[in-house]
């Protein structure tokens, strides 16, 4: 991917060329799950309102 500042980024978020060559983008920590799958991750999960 190439951004508006002429940096080229690889799939790992590392600039491989351009003014920011060698910099790495920050990664977000998250996961996505359907409502019924939360119970697998959290023992105390209760889906009642």
ZIFENMO-V801473 format. One line per field, one symbol per residue. burial: I if it has 24 or more other ideal C-beta (glycine too) atoms within 12 Angstrom, else O. Layout:
burial=???
//
This chain:
burial=OOOOOOOOOOOOOOOOOOOOOOOOOOOOOOOOOOOOOOOOOOOOOOOOO
//
